[in-house]
Amino acid sequence: MAYTLTVNGRRRTVDVDGDTPLLWVLRDELGLTGTKFGCGAGLCGACTVHLDGTATRSCTVPVEAAAGTAVTTIEALSPDRSHPVQVAWLAEQVPQCGYCQSGMIMAAAALLKETPKPTEAEIDAAITNLCRCGTYPRVKQAILRAAAGA
Amino acid sequence: MTALMTASPRVGRRGFLQGMAASAASLTIGFHLPAKAAGPAAATDGALVNAWLRIGPDGFVTVLSNVSELGQGTSSAIAQVLADELDLDWSRVGTAHAPVEAPYFNPLIQQYAVWGSTGMSTQFEALRKVGAQARAMLVQAAAARWTVAPESCATRDGAVVHDASGRSLGYGDLAVEAAKLTPPAEPALKPKEQWRYIGKGMPRLDLPAKVDGSAVFGVDVALEGLRVATIRQAPVFGGRLLSVDEGPALAVKGVEKVVRLPDAVAVVARGYWQAHKGIEALSPVWDTGDNPKLDSAGVSARLHAALEAGEAKTFPRRDQDPAAQEAATKQALDTAATRFTRTYEAPFLHHATLEPMNGTARMTADGGVELWLPTQNQSQGRLAIAAALGIPAEKVTIHTTLIGGGFGRRIEVDYGVQAALIAKAAGVPVKLIWSREEDTGHGFYRPAAVARVTAGLDADRTLKGMVFEAAAPGLFPYSELGKVERNRTMPVEFTGLMYALRLPYAVGAYRAAYARTDVGVRCGFWRSVGDSQNAFFVESFIDELAVEAGADPVDYRRRLLAQAPRELGVLDAVAAASGWGAALPKGVHRGIALSRSNGSSSAMVIEIGVDGTAVTLRKVWFAIDCGLCVNPDSVKRQIEGGVIFGLTAAMTGKITVAGGAVEQGNFHDVPLMTMAGAPAFAVMVLETGGRMGGVGEEGVAAAAPALANALFRATGNRYRSLPLIDHGFTFAG
């Protein structure tokens, strides 16, 4: 059946089963592959997008629940890698393999929108995405850098 | 797809200078060391060749990396080396994956593959020469155009300059002419004092695409008419597919085909979700043989029994045959005042790359297959896929994608073989994506291992001799890399004794013995391989000896390292940086451990907070001597990540087996460290200028023993088996 949602500022209609996770609508139907598949169970955060501005793990959101919402993916966080989080990420040279980083960045951007000057404890509590390469120290540094406006 | 396609230009197999077929306005330089063999049929044992580069008409330089980018940053490091020799402008340099052709085979292993932290250390000098040759040719081209002597020209920021006349020509203007010239045999290399990029923390070239979602990993491959498949493999080790009723899957909307493989069933659909629903609908029937009797308790018992039964065989050393080693250690232990024996144990571990196993395959009109794979073992992959399809290796083309974590798992090519078989059966291009549960349940696990270590001590606790005996499954029977090693230079599997084969410590008479004990669990190469368990065993034991001797663990190690200057250097560095020996607040404790592998030496101090059984990782000090270092910042990140990898395993890592199958599935029962649990870091890269070693694996091995040694200081108890949660600890975060 057809579902309509706003993705990165554009109204998109997709014809899929209602239980199809938003992640697979983004990746397979809309070709937005920046959002990653890691676990399919909301455990790793690689699929984090903004759903009406809130960081959301898209692998556990059926499209029928996402219909009518506004979705922002990593591709549209900024047009040119100029979002403060992206700038800080490059300044701190955060990614290694990079696979979890789209989700990390989306989670960090949502955190900073809500809490512009987070403490380290607030960062620990908010960013629970998994990174197998162990970029956590750099992720934290980058978030603090973005928060400082540096 | 554009990025992938442009990353795979053709190059002559003999590695001669060759213009790009598609673009006359670019310079393609391929260089090679003297060829042992060349030609299409010799593609897997051919020339020892190195990297090359492409200079576009706009002067943009694309460095073709022959090292799969698993996150370790080697593609950028290769570019740094070339950029230095060529005097490039770093903002005008990019990287792409070199095609799987003989000119790009790693000189050490003679394969297109990367493992053992060798991506840079085995190629550094050859890469410098590649860059210097290209520079000389560009200078020659400019000098000819200006009719001046090449010696009167210099190079600067991607251009040849003639300062006497104030003229300058960008490399992009010279590339076509330079490409026609013969590379000089022995070009002058840029002296170390003039390096601008080597040794500097240059920003990695692959990172911009990793912060905006444009990086193309294996799971992101897009092709015309591509279908998505997912798979259900026999859950029990060695299981075979007996039968499956396709009906329930085919009834799912979007499912197009069910494909039977010998040990698995796959569903091909329009997209992943439909394939997932299709596979979930199936009830395959498996032939499991006797394997359901296999469980973790049995594995452990078998490993202990192997040691008890004396199955461990002394590993031959170059300087001493096994009989002589045995006589020397027997004499040392027999004449010692006391014997001190401890037994340690480590579990199976999984790689748990964030990007699940996947591969994309498309059959070609000429009966071949083209694949897009997140692989670090292209040479062996091609052979395995060719064998599975019954076609010559030349008909298998592999494009390397970015890789969402490897840690050894992408040495295997099972997912590539499956993708090819499924694409062939389905008659359409197929992207196979494993579920997380399949990934966890069908790994090539770090072997479970048991070690018994015995020391002979004099009355004054001086070490007279030491014997290390380990029992563990081997990797060679299962791993694609093992198949190579087994057939090549290593007639005896050594992986079970890594780190223990030659200790950095002077322990008197010494021997290491190994009982390869295959138990039916598929094992493979896991970041740092045998060091990962054996450093835990050895460094725990040395710590115990320090206690026996009433010595501080740093002082004790220092005494045994008089003949090991690199290890002594890193030990002293972490001791000094951490202020080892200073009084610590209540509930705060420290542990130390060393490791040595891939030509690098490391030492680590960890500081933990302990409140009952609740443990917080406070800080890690780590010193590495990896010799000459191309990018110290990148090395620090590799160490941080490696330490977190090792600590994660030490705290919670285990794969257990019941009924012949892996018990773990998703991240809820394969817990990984999160940001809240990560310690602070102080990593020191010692600039000793020695021979270049590896860095990708070096953070891992010392982590577990350092943590266990700290817990001993905290509790007075020795934890001789992993993971530590099994001893009742909980870890913050």
HADDOCK unambig.tbl for C-alpha pairs under 7 A between the chains (distance, minus, plus):
assign (segid A and resid 20 and name CA) (segid B and resid 273 and name CA) 6.37 0.50 0.50
assign (segid A and resid 24 and name CA) (segid B and resid 272 and name CA) 6.94 0.50 0.50
assign (segid A and resid 24 and name CA) (segid B and resid 273 and name CA) 6.55 0.50 0.50
assign (segid A and resid 28 and name CA) (segid B and resid 271 and name CA) 5.86 0.50 0.50
assign (segid A and resid 33 and name CA) (segid B and resid 220 and name CA) 5.75 0.50 0.50
assign (segid A and resid 34 and name CA) (segid B and resid 213 and name CA) 3.78 0.50 0.50
assign (segid A and resid 34 and name CA) (segid B and resid 214 and name CA) 6.09 0.50 0.50
assign (segid A and resid 38 and name CA) (segid B and resid 354 and name CA) 5.52 0.50 0.50
assign (segid A and resid 38 and name CA) (segid B and resid 355 and name CA) 5.82 0.50 0.50
assign (segid A and resid 38 and name CA) (segid B and resid 356 and name CA) 6.57 0.50 0.50
assign (segid A and resid 38 and name CA) (segid B and resid 436 and name CA) 6.83 0.50 0.50
assign (segid A and resid 39 and name CA) (segid B and resid 436 and name CA) 5.11 0.50 0.50
assign (segid A and resid 39 and name CA) (segid B and resid 666 and name CA) 6.71 0.50 0.50
assign (segid A and resid 43 and name CA) (segid B and resid 667 and name CA) 6.32 0.50 0.50
assign (segid A and resid 74 and name CA) (segid B and resid 212 and name CA) 5.76 0.50 0.50
assign (segid A and resid 74 and name CA) (segid B and resid 213 and name CA) 5.64 0.50 0.50
assign (segid A and resid 75 and name CA) (segid B and resid 212 and name CA) 5.61 0.50 0.50
assign (segid A and resid 75 and name CA) (segid B and resid 213 and name CA) 5.55 0.50 0.50
assign (segid A and resid 81 and name CA) (segid B and resid 212 and name CA) 6.23 0.50 0.50
assign (segid A and resid 86 and name CA) (segid B and resid 211 and name CA) 6.00 0.50 0.50
assign (segid A and resid 90 and name CA) (segid B and resid 207 and name CA) 7.00 0.50 0.50
assign (segid A and resid 90 and name CA) (segid B and resid 208 and name CA) 6.96 0.50 0.50
assign (segid A and resid 93 and name CA) (segid B and resid 203 and name CA) 6.86 0.50 0.50
assign (segid A and resid 95 and name CA) (segid B and resid 207 and name CA) 6.52 0.50 0.50
assign (segid A and resid 95 and name CA) (segid B and resid 210 and name CA) 6.96 0.50 0.50
assign (segid A and resid 96 and name CA) (segid B and resid 71 and name CA) 4.02 0.50 0.50
assign (segid A and resid 96 and name CA) (segid B and resid 72 and name CA) 6.18 0.50 0.50
assign (segid A and resid 97 and name CA) (segid B and resid 70 and name CA) 5.30 0.50 0.50
assign (segid A and resid 97 and name CA) (segid B and resid 71 and name CA) 3.33 0.50 0.50
assign (segid A and resid 97 and name CA) (segid B and resid 403 and name CA) 6.47 0.50 0.50
assign (segid A and resid 97 and name CA) (segid B and resid 404 and name CA) 5.26 0.50 0.50
assign (segid A and resid 97 and name CA) (segid B and resid 405 and name CA) 5.55 0.50 0.50
assign (segid A and resid 98 and name CA) (segid B and resid 71 and name CA) 6.79 0.50 0.50
assign (segid A and resid 98 and name CA) (segid B and resid 210 and name CA) 5.42 0.50 0.50
assign (segid A and resid 98 and name CA) (segid B and resid 404 and name CA) 6.58 0.50 0.50
assign (segid A and resid 99 and name CA) (segid B and resid 354 and name CA) 6.67 0.50 0.50
assign (segid A and resid 99 and name CA) (segid B and resid 355 and name CA) 6.58 0.50 0.50
assign (segid A and resid 99 and name CA) (segid B and resid 404 and name CA) 4.85 0.50 0.50
assign (segid A and resid 100 and name CA) (segid B and resid 354 and name CA) 6.87 0.50 0.50
assign (segid A and resid 101 and name CA) (segid B and resid 210 and name CA) 6.88 0.50 0.50
assign (segid A and resid 101 and name CA) (segid B and resid 211 and name CA) 6.69 0.50 0.50
assign (segid A and resid 102 and name CA) (segid B and resid 211 and name CA) 6.32 0.50 0.50
assign (segid A and resid 102 and name CA) (segid B and resid 213 and name CA) 6.17 0.50 0.50
assign (segid A and resid 124 and name CA) (segid B and resid 675 and name CA) 5.76 0.50 0.50
assign (segid A and resid 124 and name CA) (segid B and resid 676 and name CA) 4.54 0.50 0.50
assign (segid A and resid 125 and name CA) (segid B and resid 676 and name CA) 6.98 0.50 0.50
assign (segid A and resid 128 and name CA) (segid B and resid 674 and name CA) 6.14 0.50 0.50
assign (segid A and resid 128 and name CA) (segid B and resid 675 and name CA) 6.67 0.50 0.50
assign (segid A and resid 130 and name CA) (segid B and resid 672 and name CA) 6.94 0.50 0.50
assign (segid A and resid 130 and name CA) (segid B and resid 674 and name CA) 5.98 0.50 0.50
assign (segid A and resid 132 and name CA) (segid B and resid 353 and name CA) 6.37 0.50 0.50
assign (segid A and resid 132 and name CA) (segid B and resid 354 and name CA) 6.31 0.50 0.50
assign (segid A and resid 133 and name CA) (segid B and resid 405 and name CA) 6.97 0.50 0.50
assign (segid A and resid 133 and name CA) (segid B and resid 641 and name CA) 5.20 0.50 0.50
assign (segid A and resid 134 and name CA) (segid B and resid 640 and name CA) 6.71 0.50 0.50
assign (segid A and resid 134 and name CA) (segid B and resid 641 and name CA) 4.06 0.50 0.50
assign (segid A and resid 134 and name CA) (segid B and resid 644 and name CA) 5.57 0.50 0.50
assign (segid A and resid 134 and name CA) (segid B and resid 645 and name CA) 6.69 0.50 0.50
assign (segid A and resid 135 and name CA) (segid B and resid 641 and name CA) 6.14 0.50 0.50
assign (segid A and resid 136 and name CA) (segid B and resid 675 and name CA) 5.14 0.50 0.50
assign (segid A and resid 136 and name CA) (segid B and resid 678 and name CA) 6.82 0.50 0.50
assign (segid A and resid 137 and name CA) (segid B and resid 680 and name CA) 6.97 0.50 0.50
